[in-house]
Amino acid sequence: MTQTQHETSTAPAAAQQALPMLHIKVKILRFDPEKDRKAHWETYAIDAQAGDRVLDVINEVKWYQDHSLTFRRSCMHGICGSDAMLINGRNRLACKTLVRDVAKDGGTITIEPIRGLKVEKDLLVDMEPFFDSYKAIMPYFINESPAPAAERIQSEEEAERMAQSSNCILCACCTTSCPIFWVNGSYLGPAAIVQAHRFIFDTRDEATEQRLNIMNQNTGVWRCRTAYNCTEACPRDIPITQLIEEVKRAVMYQQA
């Protein structure tokens, strides 16, 4: 191996070694229904690199300090939306949140389950009510017209109209940051409305009127108080409040 090749091969390892280590505490709200009457805090000391994700830290706790810690995670790359948690008081995906963004050396990261849904154990919540709301808006393509010989064509402008709402990964960060959802579980919530937006403004779909009728019910868009919590919580940077307002206007145009 030449000197140049050796330097190239060792550069990534050297860069990895150069990353600073942070000595932090992880404070997790724990609850075991078989043992606890109410949730309580437990704190763990962790050494982590600044570029580690909060999910890496939680895995460290589970694998090496307390195997009973319970939480969801799947793809670990911000695609599946499984690991939504309340991190330092804000809804985030643990796999997309870097340690350096939420703690300094000697600092503490607080982690709680997302709010508004029943806690099954530790950071694991019952997602069924959330997905019931999702199912209620008929989140599938409806078109009873005879299928064309090729694709059902859209223009770029038509596709752009629903592009932002198509980015939702159903992580529930938005819905469980909504104060209306906290006090009224019958409210469909921001995520379900964003999913409805995706089909309402799809020019190929023929169930727009049905979905607008669902949005016009007392569990629909009129529960929204435009607090913007949902927009701030979204890990995909979807302008959720704006999309809800667009659905509101569509409902009013239908009624006019």
Legacy VTK file of the C-alpha trace (Angstrom):
# vtk DataFile Version 3.0
C-alpha trace
ASCII
DATASET POLYDATA
POINTS 256 float
0.000 0.000 0.000
1.385 3.413 -0.957
1.590 6.262 1.544
-1.280 8.070 -0.233
-3.485 4.985 -0.085
-2.669 4.480 3.591
-3.529 8.093 4.433
-6.819 7.813 2.519
-7.844 4.583 4.241
-7.054 5.871 7.734
-8.667 9.314 7.294
-12.246 8.231 8.191
-11.001 6.399 11.281
-9.006 9.427 12.370
-12.027 11.676 11.858
-14.145 9.281 13.941
-11.604 9.361 16.773
-11.499 13.163 16.665
-15.212 13.553 17.467
-15.635 14.881 21.015
-17.203 12.673 23.665
-19.949 14.156 25.812
-20.674 12.996 29.341
-24.434 13.389 29.625
-27.385 12.219 31.655
-30.511 10.777 30.092
-33.651 11.315 32.153
-36.465 9.025 31.006
-40.074 8.980 32.179
-40.682 5.313 33.026
-43.938 3.447 33.556
-44.540 -0.272 33.952
-48.278 -1.030 34.361
-47.436 -4.265 36.177
-45.460 -2.469 38.891
-46.156 1.271 38.882
-49.204 3.239 39.951
-47.876 6.308 38.143
-44.962 7.277 35.937
-41.613 8.194 37.492
-38.267 9.525 36.292
-35.107 7.449 36.059
-31.715 8.890 35.129
-28.810 7.194 33.351
-25.227 8.376 32.813
-24.046 7.968 29.228
-20.911 8.807 27.240
-21.929 9.787 23.729
-20.395 11.446 20.723
-21.797 14.788 19.658
-22.887 13.290 16.339
-24.761 10.385 17.899
-28.517 10.333 17.591
-30.785 10.335 20.625
-31.935 6.899 19.467
-28.333 5.669 19.814
-28.337 6.918 23.397
-31.639 5.176 24.193
-30.309 1.970 22.657
-27.240 2.305 24.857
-29.457 2.496 27.923
-31.520 -0.527 26.883
-28.640 -2.716 25.752
-26.184 -2.022 28.550
-28.000 -0.530 31.544
-31.664 -1.522 31.683
-33.030 -4.189 29.364
-36.593 -3.500 30.497
-36.736 -0.070 28.816
-39.504 -0.197 26.196
-39.846 1.975 23.089
-40.558 1.737 19.362
-38.051 2.019 16.559
-37.690 0.449 13.159
-35.810 1.907 10.194
-33.740 4.345 12.331
-33.488 6.743 9.370
-36.512 9.035 9.734
-38.629 7.154 7.196
-40.919 4.873 9.216
-41.917 7.407 11.892
-41.865 4.799 14.679
-39.728 6.572 17.278
-41.629 9.793 17.955
-40.916 10.967 21.508
-41.006 14.089 23.626
-37.334 15.088 23.766
-36.463 18.083 25.936
-40.128 19.067 25.891
-40.571 18.927 22.123
-41.957 16.218 19.843
-39.145 14.794 17.721
-37.994 11.617 16.028
-35.239 10.112 18.175
-33.444 8.837 15.061
-33.246 12.326 13.512
-32.278 14.235 16.651
-28.532 14.605 17.281
-27.143 14.668 20.797
-25.261 17.915 20.123
-28.565 19.646 19.326
-30.193 18.794 22.657
-27.357 18.552 25.202
-23.922 19.920 26.013
-21.166 18.152 27.915
-22.470 17.518 31.417
-26.041 18.259 30.346
-29.257 16.259 30.575
-31.629 14.996 27.886
-35.206 14.427 29.058
-37.293 11.862 27.187
-41.027 11.225 27.611
-43.738 9.437 25.622
-45.740 11.564 23.195
-48.867 13.056 24.776
-52.552 12.450 24.232
-52.286 8.684 23.718
-52.412 5.997 26.397
-48.984 4.940 27.644
-48.654 1.170 27.441
-45.160 1.033 28.922
-42.319 3.552 29.231
-42.088 5.349 25.851
-44.538 3.013 24.098
-48.020 4.445 23.482
-51.199 2.962 22.052
-51.325 4.193 18.448
-54.731 2.680 17.639
-56.757 5.914 18.175
-54.302 7.744 15.917
-54.667 5.190 13.130
-58.441 5.080 13.598
-58.481 8.783 12.688
-56.266 8.040 9.707
-58.635 5.319 8.488
-61.630 7.641 8.914
-60.525 9.943 6.078
-60.428 7.056 3.555
-56.671 7.198 2.876
-56.745 5.421 -0.450
-57.305 6.262 -4.093
-60.950 6.221 -5.217
-61.834 6.437 -8.881
-64.802 4.552 -10.338
-64.261 5.745 -13.906
-63.040 3.212 -16.478
-59.276 2.844 -16.272
-57.400 4.490 -19.163
-55.087 2.512 -21.396
-52.053 4.116 -19.733
-51.559 6.062 -16.491
-53.983 8.625 -15.124
-51.977 11.664 -16.093
-51.345 14.721 -13.913
-49.578 17.925 -14.818
-46.572 19.027 -12.773
-48.697 21.782 -11.255
-51.385 19.304 -10.211
-48.812 16.985 -8.652
-47.197 19.887 -6.811
-50.558 20.752 -5.250
-50.421 17.623 -3.088
-46.640 17.178 -2.879
-46.238 18.485 0.671
-49.062 16.442 2.169
-47.665 13.341 0.414
-44.521 13.626 2.565
-46.309 12.669 5.800
-44.869 9.523 7.450
-47.616 9.166 10.114
-45.205 9.565 13.025
-47.904 11.373 15.099
-45.515 14.167 16.135
-47.998 16.770 14.904
-51.198 15.268 16.301
-49.720 14.603 19.746
-48.383 18.168 19.962
-51.887 19.580 19.420
-53.583 20.922 22.595
-57.029 20.308 21.092
-56.179 16.630 20.611
-54.964 16.409 24.220
-58.350 17.479 25.573
-60.591 16.053 22.848
-59.535 12.641 21.592
-62.390 12.601 19.062
-60.669 15.333 17.017
-59.231 13.728 13.887
-56.025 15.675 14.382
-53.461 17.318 12.096
-51.993 14.112 10.619
-55.373 12.787 9.478
-56.254 16.173 7.950
-52.917 16.292 6.114
-53.613 12.822 4.742
-57.082 13.966 3.654
-55.463 16.979 1.953
-53.313 14.621 -0.103
-56.427 12.997 -1.633
-58.730 16.040 -1.677
-56.310 17.843 -3.970
-55.441 14.816 -6.086
-57.085 15.554 -9.438
-57.267 11.823 -10.224
-59.378 10.979 -7.170
-63.194 11.106 -7.252
-64.048 11.100 -3.528
-63.292 14.747 -2.802
-66.867 15.546 -1.761
-66.983 12.602 0.659
-63.754 13.631 2.345
-64.800 17.261 2.570
-67.979 16.117 4.304
-65.827 14.241 6.831
-63.674 17.340 7.327
-66.819 19.431 7.917
-67.973 17.304 10.869
-67.469 18.467 14.447
-64.413 16.190 14.717
-62.827 17.714 11.602
-61.018 20.878 10.582
-63.120 23.296 12.631
-61.569 21.952 15.843
-58.238 23.425 14.746
-57.321 26.631 16.617
-54.257 27.457 14.489
-51.758 27.109 17.347
-48.949 26.082 14.927
-47.694 23.414 17.365
-48.165 20.815 14.631
-46.068 22.698 12.085
-43.237 23.207 14.568
-43.280 19.515 15.551
-43.221 18.022 12.051
-39.866 16.285 11.348
-40.563 16.465 7.605
-41.013 20.262 7.587
-44.546 19.997 6.228
-46.449 23.322 6.614
-49.273 21.521 8.408
-51.217 24.568 9.597
-51.215 25.954 6.053
-52.541 22.667 4.669
-55.300 22.579 7.289
-56.311 26.101 6.259
-56.424 24.970 2.617
-58.795 22.161 3.568
-60.945 24.630 5.527
-61.237 26.831 2.449
-62.111 23.819 0.293
-64.909 22.931 2.730
-66.266 26.512 2.589
-66.156 26.548 -1.229
-68.082 23.271 -1.248
-70.762 24.783 1.006
-71.043 28.020 -1.027
LINES 1 257
256 0 1 2 3 4 5 6 7 8 9 10 11 12 13 14 15 16 17 18 19 20 21 22 23 24 25 26 27 28 29 30 31 32 33 34 35 36 37 38 39 40 41 42 43 44 45 46 47 48 49 50 51 52 53 54 55 56 57 58 59 60 61 62 63 64 65 66 67 68 69 70 71 72 73 74 75 76 77 78 79 80 81 82 83 84 85 86 87 88 89 90 91 92 93 94 95 96 97 98 99 100 101 102 103 104 105 106 107 108 109 110 111 112 113 114 115 116 117 118 119 120 121 122 123 124 125 126 127 128 129 130 131 132 133 134 135 136 137 138 139 140 141 142 143 144 145 146 147 148 149 150 151 152 153 154 155 156 157 158 159 160 161 162 163 164 165 166 167 168 169 170 171 172 173 174 175 176 177 178 179 180 181 182 183 184 185 186 187 188 189 190 191 192 193 194 195 196 197 198 199 200 201 202 203 204 205 206 207 208 209 210 211 212 213 214 215 216 217 218 219 220 221 222 223 224 225 226 227 228 229 230 231 232 233 234 235 236 237 238 239 240 241 242 243 244 245 246 247 248 249 250 251 252 253 254 255
